[in-house]
Amino acid sequence: MSKLNYQERIPNNVDLSNDLSLQRALEHWQPKFKNWWQEMGPEGFQGNDVYLRTAISVDTAGWASYGKVKMPDYRWGIFLADPVKDKKIHFGDSIGKPVWQEVPGDYRSILRRLIVTQGDTEPASVEQQRLLGKTCPSLFDLRNLFQVNVEEGRHLWAMVYLLHAYFGRDGREEAEALLERNSGDEDNPRILGTFNEPISDWVSFYMFTYFTDRDGKYQLKSLAESSFDPLARTCQFMLTEEAHHMQVGESGITRMIERTLEVMKQLKTDSVDAIRNAGAIDLPTIQKYINFWFSSSLDLFGSEISTNAATAFANGLKGRPDEFRFKDHSEKNTFYKIENFVDNKIVIQDIPMRNAMNEITRVAYVDDCNIGVKRWNRLISKNGYEDFTLSLPSTKFRRSIGIWSNLHVDPRGNLLDNKTYNKQLSSWLPSEQDKSFIKSLMKQELEPGKVASWIANPRRGINNNDISFKYVDLN
């Protein structure tokens, strides 16, 4: 089992001290990262001690320790899962050959693009969330926000290490550019559209960590299958940390619904106005936020039919999440049924399985998202409101990439004419009035153990601490 070396300037388990050239390059990048963190990271709390977990091992059991640390002093580093002896390529056209420890020349460009795109999402989410501390619903939630942020920062380090270690000057330039792009910047935005969306309230934060970080889970799972072993091992460990981000989202949405149901029971009504007047968030508005963030995240998987995805699978660069689940790991002459839009109507087509890799991953993602939705609906039903159910909108709704791009489709998947679609869109997504209401609820609560009116108390504290534990020292 690899031990993490915390004695070095850059904590790592990749024997960095024996590669002085790489060490110098990363130490040259490090101050730029710290400057970015100060300028674009969480605003207003950089000098506070925060109860954070820090990786101490890449083993899945007992891998982290907890303690208070100022975020700029957090020990970011480079951690790869332990290597598997004699590991072989297990999908695509080169099954059975040894995995690559260096980047094959033929695949240099596409691998670099995959790493850069993944790496770009990590600092983007920190930038999107940088002002949320000013409206935190509790110290517990504030700490969870900061834990997500510092781990996204470490995931950036993971991708930067690969760029520096395996891609020469091109990689170093790409690593610099990861700190030059900024979320929402008109001139130099982040690569993927969802990571330029503003996250100005905690409802959006919980939706982002539930839906968009779950996309991240599936992208990392796909890259963790890669025949480029350093990339696969890096992503395997990132998945250990990513699980917390999704848990923050699911528990946050659950607590919002619990609080809403409490108010509905107290007032004996499901009136939107009455619920809002009581300082809670009505269920139809929660549905609108689900519609927005779920549909925003769907495009991150790419087009339903993709030659790039086929090439990446065939060449062993990017597999399917949990590739072991499938019987055929070559998929050379197999087909996949898919809905397509041809001659203004929806038809079922058989397409080569390799060309459907994006869609296969998206379907797995949708099924995973639905697990939480089913839990929320059981909670709503248990409280006596069987007539209302939350749901994921159709995967055709509000798409900007792929088959359904820019088509007028409602959340149930029905094709509409332009006029009807535009007239009803505000009933499916958060309106300006909805956003103003949500903004009015975003009041900072910093007293230990207390939470804002719109969300229920968490069920348990962090690392066996009490809910009223001082998760952030306010000085």
N, C-alpha and C positions, 0 to 999 in steps of 0.2 A: 504494500500500500504506500503510495507517495505521500511524503510529509511536505507540508507547506513551509517554506523558508521565510520566516518573518524578520530575519536579521538583516536582510538586504534592503536597499533603498526601494526596490520594487519587489514585493512579496511574490513568490513564484514556486512552482514545482517542476520547472523546465530546465533546471541547471543553468540559469542565466549567467551566473558568475564565470562559467567556463566558455562563454561566447562574448568576449569583450566588445567586439564590434556591434553586435546586436544590443548589448547592454547600454553602450554609449548612445546608440540611436534612440532607444526607448527612454533613456534618461534625458535626452534632448527634447523629446515629445512631452514628457511628464509635466514640466512647468506650464506648458501651453494648456494641457488638460486642467491643471489646477486653476489657471486663470479663467478658463471657460467655466469651470464649476462656480467660481466666485461671482462671475458676471451673469451666468445664465442658469445656475442651479437655484435651489430653494431660497427665496428672498425673505430676509428678516430674521433668520434663525441660524445663520452660519456660526455665530459665537456661542450657541447654546449646546449643552451636553444632552445627547439623545441616546435613549436605550436601544442600541442596535445589535443585531447579530452579525458576526464576522466569521467567515469560513476559516476553519483550522485544519480541515482534512477534506479530501475528495471522496472519502468513503461515505456511503449513504446513511450510515448510522453514526450518530454523534459527531456530525461534520461541522457544527458551528458552536461558537461560544457567544454569550450575551454580556454586554456591559455598556456603560455610558461613555460616549466619545463625541467630540465635536466633528461635524460632518467633514470639514476640510482636512481633518486628521485621520479620516477613515482609511484603513489599510487596503486600498484597491490593489489588485494584483492579477497574475496570470496563472490560472489553475486549469489543468487538463485532467480528465478522468484517466485512471491507470490504463496503460496499454494492455492489449490482449495478445499473448504470444502466438506467433504464426497466424495472425488474423488474415482471412481471405476476403476478396471481393465477393459479395453475396447477392448481387443483382445486376441486370444489364447484360452486356455482350461479353464481359470478361470474368464471369463467375468462376471462382476457383483460383484465380491468380492472386498473388500477394497484394495487400492494400499498399497504397503509395505513401511513402514517407517524405517525398518531395513532389513538387507540382510538375506533372507531365507537360512538356512544351505545348502540345496540341490543345491542352485544356486551360492554359494559363489565363487567357482573357475571360472565359466564362466563369472560372472559379473566382477570379478577382472580383468580377461583377456580383456574384452571389454573396461574397463576404462583405463587400462594400455596402450592398443594399441592406443586408442584415445589420451591419454595424451602424448604418445611418439612422435606423429606427431607435437605437438605444439612447443617444443624447437627445433625440427629437422629443421623446416622451418626457424627459426631465424638463426640457424647455417649455413644453405644453403645460406642465403642472407647477411651474415655478412660483406662482402667486397664490396657490391654494392654501398655504399655511395661514394666510391672513383671514381666512373664513372657516377654519377647521371646526367641526362639530364637537370635538373633544380632544384631549391630550392623547388618548388612545389612538384615535384616527390620525392625528398629526404625526405620531411616531410611525404608524404604518405607511403613511405617505413618504416619509423620509427613508424608511427601509426600502421601499420600492425604488426610490430615486438613487440611493447609493448602489443598489444592485444593478440598476440599468447602467450606471457609470462603470461598474466592473465588467459588465457585458461588452461595453465599448472597448475596454482594455483587452478583452479576449479577442475581438476582431482585429484590433490594432496590432496585437502581437503577431497574428498570422500574416498581416500585410507586411510588417517589418521583417519578419523572419523568412518569408518564402517568396516575396515578390519584388525584391530589390528597390531600385529608385521609384518605379511606378507605385509600389506599395507604400513607400514613405510619403509620396505626394498624395496618395489617396487618404492616408492617415491624417495628414494635415487638413485636407478638405473636409474631413468628418467634423472638425471643429469650426470650420468656416461657414458651412451652411447653417441656417437657423430656421426653426419651425415658424411657418407663416411669413417668412421674409419675402417681400415681393421680388427682389432681385436674385436671391440665392436661397430658395426654399429647400426643405427636405425632399428626398427623392420620391417618396410615396405620399399620395394626397391625404390619406387619413392622418398622417403625422404632421400635417399643417393645419388641422382643425383646432380651433381654440378650446381649451378645457378651463372654463372660467368659473365652474361651480362643481360641487362635490357629487351631484347626481351624475354629471358627465364623467367625473373621475371614476366612480364605481362602475359605470357602464363601460368605460374604456378598459379598466383592469379586468372586467369580466369578459368582454367580447374581443377587444383588440389584442390584449395580452394573450388571450387564448389562440388567436391567429399566430402570435409569436411562438406559442407552444408547438403548434403544428409545423411551422417553418423550421424550428429548431429540431423537431423530431425527424423531419425530412433530411436536414443537413447532417444529423447525427448518424444517418445511414451511409454517408459519403465514403467513397473509396479513398479519398484523401484523408488519411487517418488523423493528422493533427486537427483538422476541422471537425471530424466526427467526435473526437475525444473532448474538444473544447465545448461543443454543443451539448454533449451528455451532461457535463457538469452544470452548464447554464440552466438546463431543465430543472435541476434540483432547486435552484433559486427562483425560477420562474413560477413554480407551483404556488409560492406565497402570494404573488401578485394577483393571480386569479382568485385565490381564497379571499383576499381583501375585497375584490369586486363582488363576489357572491355573497359574502357575509354583509357587506354594506347595503346591497340591494335588499337582502332579506330583512335587515333591520329597518330599512325604510318602510317596507311593506308591513312589518309587525307594528310599527308605530301608527301607520295609517289605519290598520285594522283596530287598534286600540281606540282611536278617535271615533271610528265608525260605530264601534260598540257602545262607547260612552254616549254619543249623540243619537244613537239609534237611527242613523241615516247614512245613505251613500251619496248625498248631495255634494257635488264638487265644491260649490261655494261654501257650504258649511264646513267641510273638511279643511279647505284652505284657510278659512277664517280662524280655525282652531290651530293653525300653524303646522299642518301636516300636508303631505303630498298625495293628491288623489290618484287612484289606480289608473285612470285613463291617461294622465300625464306621464306616469311611469311607463306605460305602454308606448307612448310617443318617443320617449328617450330610448327605449329598446329598439324601436323601428329605426331610429337615426343611427345609433352606433353599430347595430348588427349589420345593417345594409352598408354602412361605411367600411366595415371590416371585410366584407365579402370580396371586394375588388382586389384585396391584398393577395389573393391566391392566383390572380391572373386569369387569362382567357380559358373558357371551358375546353376549347380545342386548341392545342398549342404544340407547334413543332419544336419550340425551344424546350418545353418540358419533356418531349419525347427524346430529344437529343441528350438532355441532362441525364435521363434515366438510362438510356442505352449505353452511355459512356461511363456510368457509375458515379456521376457527380452528385446527384441528389435523388434519394429514393423516396418511397412512400413511407409515411409514419408507421412505425412498427411493422417493418417489411416482413417479419417472421409470420404475420397473420395470414399471408397470402400463400397459395400453393405454388403458383407459377412465378418465379422470380426473374424470368426473362421477358415474358409477355410479347414475344416476337410476332406471333401470328394469332393473337387473340383480339377480341373486340369488346367494346363497352357501349351499352345503350345510353343515349343522351337525348335530351330535348333540344331541338334546334328551331330556329325561326326562319322559314323558307317561304318565299312568295306570300308574305303577310299572314302566315299561319304557323301554328306550332306543330311540329312533326317529330316523331321518334326516329332516330337514326342510329345505326351501328357505326362506330368509328374505331380506328386502331387503339387498343388499350394504352399504348405508350403516349398517344396524343391526348389522352384523357387524364393524365396524372394530376393536373391541377384540380380537375373536377372531383376526382376520387378523394383527394385530400380535403377539398371543401365539403364534401358530403360527410366525411368523418368529423369535421369541425362542427357542422350544423347539428349532428347527432349529439355531440358533446355539449354544445350550448343548450340543447333542449333538456338536458338532465336538470340543470338549475331551474329552468322554466317550469318543469313538472313539479319540483319541490315547492316553488312559490305558489303554484295553483293548488297544491294540496293544503298549504297553509291558509290560503284564501277560503277554500271549501270548508276546512275544519272550523273556521270562524263563522260559517253560516252564509257565505256569499257565493253559492254554487253558480249563480247566473253570470258571474264575471270571471273570465279567464284571460290570463296573459298569454301571448303567443309570439313566436318569431314570425316576421313577415316573410313572404315568398322570397326565394333567392333571386327572383327576377326583378324585384322591386328596387328602384333607385340605383340602378347599376350604371357605371361609367366605363366599364371594361368588359369585353367579351360579347357573347351572343345577344344579351339583353341590354347592351349599352344604349342609353338614351331612348329606349322604348318607354311608352307610357303604360306602366303596369301597376296595378294597385297592390296593397299588401297581401291580398289573397291570391295574387298571380293572374288576375284578369287583365286583358288588354283593354285600354280605354282610348277614346279620342283625346286629342290635345286639350280641348276646352274643358272636358269633364275632369281630366287628370289635374290640371292646374287649379281648378275650382276646389277640388277636394284635398289637395296636397297638405294644406295647413291643418286639416283634421287628422292627418296621419303623423305629422312631425311636430316638434315643439314650435309653437307660434311665438311671435315677439311678446305677446301677453303672457304665455307660459314661462318664457325665459325671464321676464321681469318679475313674475311671482317667485320663481325659484331663486332669483338673485336676492329678493327681499328676505328670504329665509336664511341666507348665508351670513350668519353672525358668528363671530369667533367666540368659542367657549374654551377657556384655558384653566378653569378650576378643576383640579383632579377629581375624577369620579363623576363629573357632570357631563351631560350631553345636550346638544341642541334639541329644540322642540320637535323637529321633523324626523328624528331618527331614534330608534330604541337603543337601550343600553346593549353593549356587547355581552354575550353570554359568559365569556371567560376572559381573563387577562392573558398577557403574553408571558410565556415561559414560567407558568405557575405563579405569576404575580397577580395581585388583586386588581380589580378594575380601577380602583382609586390610586393605584401606584403612580408616582410622578414620572411618567414616561419621557417627558422633556423638562429639563430644568430651565426655568425662565429667568433666573438671576434676580 
